[in-house]
Amino acid sequence: VCELHVHTDCILFACSDCRQCHQDGHQDHDTYHHHWREGNLSSSARCEVCKKTCGSSEVLSGMRCEWCGILAHAACYIIVTPECTFGRLRNMILPPSCVQLFSRNFSKLHCFRISENLQTEADEDDDVDGSTQGSAKDVQISTDSSKQTLKIFDGNDAVKRNQFRLISVPRIAKNEEVVEAALRAYYINDDQQEYELQTFTQQVLLSDDVINRNDAAEDSNLGSVFRESVPEAWIIRAKPKDEEVIRIYPAWLKVGMAYVSLRVNKDSTTQTVIKEVLPLLGRQTESPQNFKLVEVLMGSKQVQRMILDNQELILNRLKDIRKTSVRQMNQTRFYIVENSQSIVRVNLFVGGLPPQLSPEEYTNILKDELAIKTNVVSVSHVYQAQGAVVLEISCFSEAERIYMLVKDTTVNDKPLNAVVIPEVMASKIPQNCCPLLVFVNPKSGGLKGRDLLYSFRKLLNPHQVFELTNGGPLPGFHTFSKVPSFRVLVCGGDGTVGWVLGALEEIRHKLVCSEPSVAILPLGTGNDLGRVLRWGAGYSGEDPYSILVSVDEADDVLMDRWTILLDAEEPSEGAENGIAEPEPPKV
């Protein structure tokens, strides 16, 4: 979505800072500012302020807004007006201020309906590459009798996933040397005295000499002693502490400091931390009951938030984090935020159900198959002809449970599918805005559809781009059902276009804009409809940005769409051999 390029080893340090494409109930606002990102500019890029070249292929140079595409020098972009107008495509971009999605427990893959198949394949490739590299290292190091390769895990989560790092240490090495090498493998710069190594049996190595006991009898047969005495894998553990200094960030509180440092001990709870932090932030007159402490994990794939209980012991929480992953502690922050009464509402589209059933029958099926809780889950919309429903869920954990359970559920030997869909607030859409609803078949055009899918997500709001292999066209039309005026772009062959037009015909009575204009980007073999509407005989790699501009400038053309019904007549009595004279079919 964001086209941020990083090395494989640097993924763990890349913070999730994609564009804010929707409102989630926290600090929502109607005016959007530029989303600046440094680098990734061509050498011919020019600054919007001084009109000089601001791109470079050698270093990170220049700033680019991810919404409107404006370019500027690092020293010039602060002069640019902070409000973003969304550039040339502003009339077809769905404004983020008009989209609401409560996504606390869902990653961007789920929120933007990105297929996880490619992600899984990439992960499998990484695992294969990692094991291959590890084997190569083993072969290479095994020729050196003075060194040995060890597997290092950074916590329980890495053990469950079997994700480890290989380190090479001398056969006769001190414990501190092995710990230092293990921390270096995970790019942890903390003091090595605060960590230790444990085996899978959770037995801490107390000896100063990890590899060898420096015994004369063992020196005579160094290789065999090493293989027998040293386990295959080790886990990095943080040594327990009686007290620790943590940083508390003020989040959206308007204070004149970035964070405050606070010393906590074994008796410190969330409530006591809040009481001690408020005076340091100049909020000593306010009640601690109006604030909460939020733990935020800023991972490379998503940002996870968890509200800590008032009676939870902080040191125990830190211990649990490090036990899960030592590296995760460096990616975790604690924020103090004001309590706000926000209504949780997650919309989940569930398809693949039997068609032509009543809402009560659909509810009973979901109770039997998914064990939904009716006190927090309700059926808000029913599409009987398509066998689909939209669930409105008022609990994050229940929404996540249902979403994960649907993937492994079948009804009448037909698998169910679930899509997290946003809520479009039509009243906030500007009058001159006509958002573009994009449907892409990623399998069309020799996988050209997949590349277009990625490009349109970057150029537009990802919430207005739908992948047809993930739930079909119905989730997209339901999302835009309250939009007063919108256009549709279908990327695929004639069959894909017919599929989308058929779905539109079935539910048009439920749309505020019942007759949206439909543009076609032909990706099929014949592309007859694309030829008739003068969109060309096929896609030949044109710039996706220019395609969107062409759609914005295109004129509306009325077109008849026929439904042909063929009736088979029974043979008449006077016909020879029971065969009647052929007649044209009834249309």
N, C-alpha and C positions, 0 to 999 in steps of 0.2 A: 504493500500500500504506500509506504513512504519512500521506497527506493533508497534506503540507507545501506551502503556497502561497508562491510567490516571483514577482517580476517576471521578464520575459523576459531583461532585461539582467543580472539577478542570479543566473541559473541557474549561471553559471560559478563563483560564490562559495558556492553552497549545498553544504555537505559532506554526504556520504552517511551519515546517522546513523539509519537505520531501525532498528526493533526487531531485536534479536538473536533470531531465530526458530529457530535450530538450533545445534548444537555443531559446530565445525570442526576440533577437535583442538588448539586454542590456548586455554589458560586455561579449560577446560571446568569447569563447576560445576553442582551440582544445585539450589542455592537461587538463585532469580531475584529481583532487586530491581526496584523501580518504574523504568519508562522515562519520565522526565519530559520534557515539552515545554512551552515557554512560549507563551501566547497561544492563539488560535483558540477562545476560550470565549464562550459566549453571555452577554448582559448579565444574565441571571437566575441565573447559576452561583453556587453558594455553597461556601464553604471547608469542608472536612471537619473542620478543627481548631477554628476560631473561629465557624463557622456564619454568617459575614458574606458579603456579596456580593464575589466575586473576579473577575468578568468585566467586560469593557469592549469596546465596538465601536470605540473610537478609538485605543487604544494596546495594545501587548502587555502583558497583565495576567493574572496567575494561572498556575498550573502544572496540567498534566493528565497522568496516567499513561496511556500508550498501550495498556497491557494491561488494567487493571481499571477505568479511567475515573475514578479518584478525583480530586477537584479540591481545590486549596489555593492560598493566597496564596504569593507568592515568598518571604515572610518566615516562612511557617508550614510549608511542605512539608518543611523540614529536621527538623521534630519528628515527622513521620509515620514509623511503623515502616518501615524500608527494604525488608523482604521483601514481595513482591507475591503476593497470593492469587488473582489473575486475576478477582476480582469475582464477579458473579452467574453468569457463564457458565463458571465454573471446572470444572464437571463435564463439559463438552463441548469444552473447549479442549484441543488436543494440546499438552502441556507442551514447551517448547523443550528441556528437559534430556533428553527422550526421543527427540529427532530428531538424527540425525548426517548431515552433508553436507559433503564436502570441495569447496569452491567457490572455490578461489583464482583460477582463470582464467575463471570464469563470473560474469556480472553478475546483479543481482537479477531482471532480466527472464527470464533462463534458469533461475535457481534456483526462482523462484516460478511458472514456466511461464506467464508473461504473454505474450499474443500480441503479436508485433511489428508487426502490421498497422496498429494505431492509432498506434503510435509512429512508424512510417514516414510515415503520412499527416500527422501533426503536424509532422514534420521538413520534409516537402515544403511544407506551408503556411508554415512559417517562412521557407523559402528564397524562396518566392514573395513573401511580404511584404517580405523584405529587399531583393529585387531591385526591387520596386515602389517602396519608399522611396528606394532609391538613384537610380532613374530620376527620381523627383520632385525629389530634391535637385539632380541634374544640370540639370534644366530650370530650377529656381529659381536656381541659382548661375550658370548660363550667361548670365543677363541682367546679372549683375554682372561687368564686364570686369576688375575688380581682383582677383578670386578665382578659384580653380580647385579642383576636386574630385579627390582622389587615392584609389586603392584601396590599402589597407594590409593585408598579411598578417603574422602574428606567427611564422611558421615554415614548415618544409617540410610539416607535416601540414595546415596551413591551405591551402597551395597545392594539395595533392592533392585536398582536399575542395572547393576553390574557395569557401572561406569567408573573407570579407574584411570590413573595416570601412572606411567612407567618412569622409574628413576634408576639411575646407575650409580652405585656407591662402591667403594673399595670393600673387599672381603673383610678386612680388619678395619672397622669404622666405629667411632664413638657414637653414642646415642644422639648427642647434639648434632653431629654431622648428618645423620640420617634424617632427623627432624628438620634441619635446615634445608636439606634437599627436597623433602616432601612439601614444605611450605613454599619453596621456590617453584615447584611444579604447578601449584595452584595460585601462584602470584599473590601470596599472602605476605605482607611486609611486617607483620607483628613480631614482637619479641619471641624468639624460639623457646625461651625459658617458660613461657606460658602454655606450652603444648607438650604432648607426649604421644607415644605410639602404643597402640593396643592391637592384640590379635583378635581374631573372630571369637575367641573364647572369653573376650573381655578381660584378659589378664594383662596387667600393665607390666611393661618391661622395666624392671628396677635396676638392672645392671648398667653400668656405664659403657660396657662394650656390647653392642647389639649383635655383631656378627660373630665374634669369637671371644671366648673367655680368657684368652691370653695364657692358656695352660700349655705347658711344654708337651704333654702327651698329644694334645690336639694339633699342635703345630706340625707334627709329622704327617698328618693326613688332612690338609686344610680343606680341600674340595669336598670330601665326603662329610666332614663335620659340618660344613656350611649347609649342605643340602638337608642334613638330618635335623639340625638345631634351629634353623631359621624358617618360619612359616612362609608360605607363598605370598600372602598379602597382609597388609597392615592398615589400620585406621588411624587417622589423625584425631586426637581428642584434646580438648581444652582442659587444662587443669582447673579444678574447682577453686572459687575465690570466695572470701568472706565479705568482701565489698568491692564495688566497681564504680567507675565514673561513666555515665551515659549522657548523650546529648538529646535535648528536647527541643524540637523545632516548633515555632509558633504558628505554622500553617498560614491561614488567612488573617490571623490577628495582626492588626496594624501596630507593630512595635518597631523600635529602632535597632533591632539586633537580629542576626540570622539564626542563632540558637543560644541556649544556655546549657552549661554543664552542671550536672548534679551527681552527687555521690550517694549511692544506694547501698544498703546492707541487707542482711538476711531477713530483717523485719519490715523492709520497705514494701509497701503495696501500691497499687495504682492510685488509690485515694490519697495516700500520704505524699506521693510524688506530685500530684496535681496541687495539693496544698502548698508544697514548697516551691513549685515553679511559678505560681501566679504572682507572688511578691517580686520575684526576679524579673517578671515581664511588666511590672507596673500595674498589675490587676489585683492588688491586695484587697481592694474594697469589694470585689465581686465574690459570689458564692462558688465554692468548688463544685457544687451540685450542677452548675450550669455548664460544666466542661467535661470532656472525656479524653482519654488517651488512646490514640490510634496507632497500631503497628502497621507499617507500610513496607512491603517487600518489593523493591524496584528491580525486578528481573528483566532479562533480555526479551522475553516473550510477552509479558504482561505485568501490570502493577496490581498487587494483591493488598487489600486493606482488611484489617481485623480490629474490632473494638475490644479493648482489654476490660475484663471485669474489674470492678472497683476493689475487690478483695484479693486479686491475684498478686502473688509475690513476684516482684520484678526479677530478682536473681534467678528464681526457678524458671521464669520465662526465657531469660537469656541462656540458661543452661540447656533448655529444650531446643532452642534455635541452633546452638552450636552442636548439639548432639545430632540433629537432623542434617546439618551441613555447616562445617566451619566457615566455608566461603560465604554462606548465606548471611552470616552476621555482618559482613562488610556491605551487604546490599540492603540491610534493614535499617529503617529510621523510625523514630517515635515522634509523633506529632500531637500537640494539644490543640483541640478544636472545641468550638462552642457547640452545645447541643442544639439540634434543629429538628423540628417535627416534619419529617419527610414521609410521604406516602409511597410505599414500594409497590410497583406494578410492572410485572414482567409479562410480555405477550409472547406466547409460544405457539407457533403454527405446527399442527400435527396432521400429517397426511397419510394416505395408505389405508384408511378405514373403509369398511363396507359402505357403498353408496345408498342413498335413498332411505336413511334412517332418521328417526326423530331425535331431538336434542336429548331426551331422557335415555334413549337407547345408546347414544354415543357416550353419555355420562356413565352408564352402567358398564360399557365395554372398557372404558378407561379405569373404572374402579377395579374391575376384575384383572386387567392386564398390567396396569401401572400402579395400582393401589393409591390413587390420588386422594388427597385430604380435602374434602369438600368445604372445610371451613376456611381454607386459604386458596383453593383452586375453583374456578368457575368457568363455564363455557360461555364466551362472549359472542362468538359468531359461528355459524354452522353453514357449510357448503355441502348440501346433501348430494347434489349431482356429482360432485368430485370426490365425495367421501373424505372430507377434511373439516377440521374444527380449529378454532383459535382459543387457546386457554389464557385466562387472565389470572396470574399467580401473584399473591401478595407476600411471598416469603422467598428470600434468595436461595436458601438451602433446598427448599422443596422444588424450586425451578431448576436448579442444577441437577437434583436427583432424577427428576422426570426426563430432562434432556438426555442424560447419560443412559437412562434405562430404555428409552424409546429405540435407541440404535440396535438393541439386541432383542426387540420384541416383534413378533409376527402375529397377525390376525387373519385367520382363514388362509394360512400359508402365504401371506403377503406381508413383506416387511414394512414397518412403519418408518416414517421419517419426520424429523423435527427441525424447525428453523426458528431462530430467535429473530423476531421482527421488531423494528422500532415503531414508535407512534408519531405520525406527522401531525403537527398542530397547524391546521390549515389557516386558522385566523391570523397567524404570524407571517404567512407568506406574502411578500410584497406584491402589489397589484400588477406591476410590469414583469413579474417573474412567471415563467412557464416551465417548470422543471421537466427534465428529460428522464423518462423511465427506460432503462437500458436492460435488455435481455440478451445474453450471450450464450451460445452453444459452444463450449470449449472443444468439443470433438469435431467441429466442422472445419473445413478448409485445411486439412492436414495439420491440425493443432494450431492454426493461426488464430482461432477463436480464443485459445488460452492466452496468447500474447495480447490480444485486444482487451481481454478481461482485465489483465493487470494494468494496461495503459489507461483504461477508462476509470478504474478505481483511483488512479493517481490524479487524473485530470478533473474528475467530478467528485461529488460526495460519495464515498463507498456505499452509503445506505440507499442510493438510487440505482445501483448496479447489481443485477441478479444473475446468478448462474443457473441455467435451465436444468442442469443435471442434479441440482440440489433443491428438490421440491417442485420443479416446474414453474410455470408463469403465475400461478395463483398467489403465492406469497407477495410477489411484486404488485399485483393489482390490488390485493387487500391493503398493502401499505399505502398506496396512493388513492384509496377509495374515497377519502374526504377532500382530496385536492381539487379545487374548482376548475383548474385548467392545467393540463400537462400533455406532453407528447411522448411517443414511444419509439424507441430504436431497437429493431430486432436484428441481431447478427447471427446469420445462419443460412441454410439452404431453403428451398421452397417448402420442404416438410416442416422445418422449424417455424417458418412464417405462418404456415397454416395452423400449426399447433397453437401459437400465441393468439392468432385471430379467432380460432375456435373457442379458446378460453375466454377471450374478451367478449365474444358474443353471448356466452353462457352467463356471465356475471355482470354484464353492462348495466342491468337494472339496479345493481347495488352500488354503482359508481356515481359520484356527483358529476364528473365529466364523463358522460356515457359514450361519447364519440370522439376519443382522442385521435389525433393524426398519427399515422404509423409510418416511419421511415425504415428502409431496408438496407443493410450492409450485406451483400450477397457473399456467402462463404461456401455454397454448395457446388454441385457439378453442373446442373442445367441452368439454374438461376433465371428461369423464365420470367418470374414476377419482377425481379430486379431489372431485367432488360426493358420490360414494358414501362416501368416507372422511371427509367433513365438513370438508375443508380449504377449501371455498368454490368458487364457480363461476369464479373467476379472481383474479389479483393486481390490486389497485386502489391500489397505492402505500403499503401499510402500512409502518411503521417496521421495518427489518430486525432491529433488536435485539429488538423484541417478537415477531417471527416465531421467532427462536431460542429465546426464553423459552417460547413455545407448544410448540415441538418438544420442549424439555426436560421440559415438564409433560404431554405427550401420553401416552395409554395405548396399550399394544400390542394390536392386533386381528389375529386370525388370518384369513387370506383365501386361498381356493382360487385357483390359477392353472392354467388348463386349456391343454393343447396339442391342437389339432384337426387330425387327419389326414384328408384327403379322398381316397378311393380311387375311381378311375373303373373301372366294370365293363364288360367286353366284351359286346356284344349276344348274346343267346341265339339258338339256331337257330329256335325256334318263335315268336319275336316277329314281329309284323307290321312289314313295311318295315325289319326289322333294328333296331327300337327297342323296348327292353324297358320294362316298367312302372317308373316312377320309384320308387326306394326311398330311405329316409332314409340319409344318409351314415354311414359307420362312424366312430364316435368312440372 
